[in-house]
């Protein structure tokens, strides 16, 4: 009799232990899923799109997230080309992304949705209606490849890089003050002289001009401290540039490396 009781007790203990192990495994899977959700995107990352505007064709918007910091830039389409720029910190809670200014005031809230973010209203609810899809901002797919390219240029001694589209062109300024102008079918390397388009002392906030000449042409690169979004890749650059060859003017975006 005691033998059967002992066997029954062992069976009950075995079932109990098995149930506890299953519960523990489920809890571990849940925690793992939450951790995965908390790391639902890689940093740095950038998002871009056109938000609705009541009195204009739309607002071109760009957001860059880096370690604990963000930069957002917005342009009213068909108005002043200079963007409104905000910087601050960001926090993620599950699938919600919040932007805070330097005074820790909440600026914007987004819903994380795969490779997109969705701008929420002030109650942190999704905006409904015919324009709901217009509040979605897509991840800039080329962001990391451009960042890695810039890092490589910096390692190769390039101080500043700029480019433009239609037609494509690029200019690089080396730390040795060489100006390298490139198009798909030509490359020119010239000595450049740095000028400051300001009466104040040189600083990061000044417009900077590089000047170079060849046997046949004059080259002028003007660098303005105004954020600029590349109209093909969506990448947000720190500077707006104009590049003049003799009397022909090209516009583009650039950044110091």
C-alpha positions in Angstrom: 0.0 0.0 0.0 2.7 2.4 1.0 4.5 1.6 -2.2 1.6 2.8 -4.3 1.2 5.9 -2.2 4.9 6.8 -2.7 4.6 6.2 -6.5 1.5 8.5 -6.6 3.4 11.2 -4.7 6.3 10.9 -7.1 4.0 11.2 -10.1 2.3 14.2 -8.7 5.7 15.9 -7.9 6.8 15.1 -11.4 3.7 16.7 -13.0 4.1 19.7 -10.7 7.8 20.2 -11.6 7.0 19.8 -15.3 4.2 22.5 -15.0 6.6 24.9 -13.2 9.3 24.4 -15.9 6.8 25.1 -18.6 5.6 28.3 -16.9 9.2 29.4 -16.4 10.0 28.8 -20.0 6.9 30.8 -21.1 8.0 33.7 -18.9 11.5 33.6 -20.3 10.1 33.6 -23.9 7.9 36.6 -22.9 10.9 38.5 -21.5 12.9 37.7 -24.6 10.0 39.0 -26.9 9.9 42.2 -24.8 13.6 42.7 -25.1 13.4 42.1 -28.8 10.6 44.7 -29.0 12.7 47.2 -27.1 15.4 46.8 -29.7 13.1 46.9 -32.7 15.4 49.2 -34.7 19.1 49.8 -35.0 20.7 53.1 -34.0 21.6 55.4 -35.8 18.5 55.4 -38.0 16.6 58.0 -40.1 13.0 58.5 -41.2 11.6 60.8 -43.8 8.3 61.7 -45.4 5.8 64.5 -46.2 3.3 65.4 -43.5 -0.1 67.0 -44.1 -0.3 70.8 -44.0 -3.5 72.8 -43.7 -2.3 75.8 -45.7 0.5 74.4 -47.9 1.1 71.4 -50.2 2.8 69.5 -47.3 5.6 69.5 -44.8 8.8 67.7 -45.8 10.0 66.1 -42.5 13.2 64.3 -41.6 14.2 62.6 -38.3 17.6 61.2 -37.3 17.9 59.1 -34.2 21.4 58.6 -32.7 22.5 57.4 -29.2 19.9 59.1 -26.9 19.9 62.2 -29.2 17.7 63.2 -32.2 17.7 65.9 -34.9 14.5 66.7 -36.8 14.1 69.1 -39.7 11.0 70.2 -41.4 10.3 72.4 -44.5 7.1 73.9 -45.6 6.9 72.9 -49.3 6.8 75.9 -51.7 7.9 78.3 -48.9 11.2 79.4 -47.3 13.8 76.7 -48.1 15.4 77.1 -44.7 14.2 74.3 -42.4 12.9 74.4 -38.8 15.4 72.3 -36.8 14.9 70.8 -33.4 17.3 68.7 -31.3 16.9 66.9 -28.1 16.6 63.4 -26.5 14.4 60.4 -27.3 13.0 57.5 -25.4 11.4 54.2 -26.4 8.8 52.3 -24.5 7.7 49.1 -26.2 6.4 50.3 -29.6 6.2 54.0 -28.7 8.9 56.6 -29.5 8.9 59.9 -27.7 10.9 63.0 -28.6 11.8 65.6 -25.9 13.3 69.0 -26.3 16.3 70.3 -24.2 13.8 71.3 -21.4 12.4 67.7 -21.3 9.1 68.9 -22.8 7.4 66.3 -25.0 7.6 67.3 -28.6 6.2 64.4 -30.6 5.1 60.8 -30.2 5.4 58.1 -32.8 4.3 54.5 -33.1 7.0 52.1 -34.2 5.7 50.0 -37.1 8.3 47.7 -38.7 10.4 50.0 -41.0 8.1 53.0 -40.5 7.1 55.3 -37.7 3.6 56.8 -37.4 3.1 60.3 -35.9 0.5 60.2 -33.1 -1.8 63.0 -31.9 -1.4 64.8 -28.6 -3.3 62.0 -26.8 -0.9 59.5 -28.3 -3.6 58.0 -30.4 -3.3 57.2 -34.1 -4.8 59.9 -36.4 -7.7 58.6 -38.4 -9.4 59.8 -41.6 -8.6 60.1 -45.2 -5.1 61.5 -44.4 -4.1 58.8 -41.9 -1.5 57.2 -44.2 0.2 60.6 -44.6 1.4 60.5 -41.0 3.6 57.5 -41.8 7.3 58.1 -42.2 9.5 55.6 -44.0 13.0 54.5 -42.8 15.7 56.0 -45.0 17.1 52.8 -46.5 20.4 54.2 -47.6 21.1 56.0 -44.3 23.7 53.5 -42.9 25.5 53.0 -46.2 25.9 56.7 -46.6 27.1 57.0 -42.9 29.6 54.3 -43.5 30.8 55.9 -46.8 31.3 59.2 -44.9 33.3 57.4 -42.3 35.5 55.9 -44.9 36.1 59.3 -46.6 37.0 60.8 -43.2 39.6 58.0 -42.7 41.0 58.8 -46.1 41.7 62.4 -45.2 38.5 64.1 -46.5 37.3 67.0 -44.4 34.1 68.0 -46.2 31.9 66.2 -48.9 29.0 67.6 -50.9 26.9 66.4 -53.8 23.9 67.2 -55.9 21.6 65.5 -58.4 20.2 66.0 -61.9 23.0 66.1 -63.0 25.0 64.2 -60.4 28.1 65.9 -59.1 30.3 65.7 -56.0 33.0 67.8 -54.4 35.4 66.7 -51.7 37.7 69.0 -49.7 40.7 67.2 -48.2 42.5 68.2 -45.0 45.4 69.3 -47.3 43.0 71.8 -49.0 42.6 69.9 -52.2 39.3 70.2 -54.1 38.2 67.1 -55.9 35.3 67.7 -58.3 33.7 64.6 -59.8 30.9 63.8 -62.3 30.1 60.4 -63.8 32.6 61.0 -66.6 35.3 63.3 -65.2 37.4 64.0 -62.1 39.4 67.2 -61.4 41.8 67.8 -58.5 42.8 71.3 -57.7 44.4 73.3 -54.8 41.7 75.3 -52.9 41.8 78.4 -50.8 39.5 78.7 -47.9 37.6 82.0 -47.4 35.0 83.1 -44.8 32.0 84.9 -46.1 31.7 86.9 -42.9 33.4 89.7 -41.0 33.5 87.6 -37.8 36.1 85.1 -36.9 35.9 81.6 -38.4 33.4 79.3 -36.6 31.1 76.4 -37.3 28.2 78.9 -37.7 29.7 80.9 -40.6 29.2 80.5 -44.3 32.5 79.2 -45.7 33.8 79.5 -49.2 36.4 77.5 -51.0 37.9 78.9 -54.2 40.0 77.1 -56.8 41.1 77.8 -60.4 42.3 75.7 -63.3 43.8 76.7 -66.6 40.3 77.2 -68.1 37.8 77.6 -65.2 37.1 79.0 -61.8 35.5 76.9 -59.0 33.6 78.3 -56.0 32.1 76.1 -53.3 29.9 78.0 -50.8 29.0 76.1 -47.6 26.0 77.3 -45.6 25.2 76.1 -42.0 21.7 75.1 -42.9 20.4 71.5 -42.8 19.7 70.0 -46.3 17.9 66.8 -47.3 19.1 65.0 -50.4 16.1 64.8 -52.7 17.0 61.2 -53.9 18.2 59.3 -50.9 16.3 61.3 -48.2 19.6 61.6 -46.2 19.7 64.6 -43.9 22.9 66.6 -44.3 24.1 69.4 -41.9 24.9 71.9 -44.6 23.5 73.4 -47.8 26.0 74.1 -50.6 26.2 75.9 -53.9 28.9 75.0 -56.3 29.8 77.4 -59.2 31.9 76.6 -62.2 32.5 79.8 -64.0 28.9 81.1 -64.4 27.1 77.7 -64.0 25.5 77.2 -60.5 24.8 73.8 -58.9 22.9 73.2 -55.7 23.4 70.4 -53.2 23.9 69.1 -49.7 27.1 68.5 -47.7 28.6 67.7 -44.3 31.9 68.0 -42.4 33.4 64.6 -41.6 
